[in-house]
Amino acid sequence: MNIKNKIFIFLILFFSFSKFVLSYDDINDLNLVEPGCLRVSTDIPYEPWEYKSGDEIVGVDIDVAKKVVEKIEKSTNSRVELKVNDVSFDTLTLELVNRKCDMAIAGMSASDERRKSVDFSDPYFVADQAVIVKRDSNIKSPSDLSGKKIGVQLGTTGHTYCEKHNYDTHTYNSGVDAILSLLRGDIDAVVIDELPAKRLAQKNKSKVEVLDNFLFSEEYRIALPKGNEKLKNLINEALAELPKNFVEERLAQHSFQEQDEKLGFVDQFRVNLIDENRWQQILRGLLITFKITISSLLIGVCLGYLTALVMLSKSNGILSKFLKFIAKTYISVIRGTPVVCQLFIVYYLLLSPLGAGKILCAIIAFGVNSGAYVSEIIRSGILSVDLGQIEAGKALGLEDNQIMRYIIAPQALKNSLATLCNEFMQLIKETSVAGFIGVTELTRAGEIIRSQTLSPFVPLVTTALIYFVIVHLIGMLMSFFERRLRVSDKS
């Protein structure tokens, strides 16, 4: 091989290696939460921008996010996976601040308050804020809203606008809930983006309508963590390179089909559970509920047992006093604060830096919450055992651990069984708030179906019926054990 060929091969290898190194550096410079993955947070339901079709989160915003992924892959010569995370709209900025995602796209606009916490991309769509009213309403234009009760989705620009203009504002977790409140007559109007407004109004077109005049306009942007200029530039380049009328074409693609709002029960059952195999969402949500409940109960029983032993300790040493102080503080704080606040603290403040998943955070939060109540149940059960039996055990020469194992524990378990089962029942129902951090448990699955069909009866009744059956079965199981224990007493 002559010298020219050697130089030529060397240059090829050098530039190939340089290109690999450069790409590797570029993808690292993006400071992604997970290497090789673009994590996107959004808020469903918000059709046609983001909603669930089967198991997949789809919509116009998701299509835009895919274009961002394509731009990142092209610029860094690296394979990038798109992962979409569903959370509540009002927690999207917290997701970014706590580095739970790389960007948030959910029909967001760049308000001054949000700019304090996150950065925003260039706009990719201009949206109008519409007003939905009942057809027999005396509200004919946005100027008639003064003195009326206005429903808005929590954390939206419509919420900010109505608060700023001193309207009588009522907040809801979703536009669907606001519309249902409007139909019940609890509020006089709903303020929401034009396209979701038309989607929500269409299902009840004989009862509500969208006013012709809009309240105000806003620009949709992508939110991302502060200071990540590399990612921000790539996002802006991706938005600039979007094909002409890209958003409009996607809006047409994701447009909803008109449905008959007067459906019988059988048709409602079919639309809500059979069509598109929506019953599978209920089943998966139920399995996640069981997973969280059982795991949390195990944590709660272990933590509660240890806490009860500390509280019942008769030692007067410094360590014992310190542990008692910790136990009392733990019980007081947990029993004195809402479980939702505890869930947010665990998820956003404590475990986010460790990269813990949402389900794990929910398990830990509910387990810690349950432990405080279980500790008091166990402590009261132990104290209910007659002291004479303990003295009898000592007279027989039994050691303390033997007295606890053979005399106190069996009677304490029997005395506490009903209360422990009630705690288990309560824990199952408490897991319904896990949807606040985006866990698709049973209640959240029902909400997603309700948002897809705009028919609340079947999803709500189905969810409630499942909870009732589970709790009833636990009650039957508890009765069985109580009867067995009474038989052993007689024998």
Summary of the structure (lengths in Angstrom):
residues: 491
radius of gyration: 28.7
end to end distance: 98.0
largest distance: 102.0
contacts: 1583
relative contact order: 0.10
helix: 63%
strand: 14%
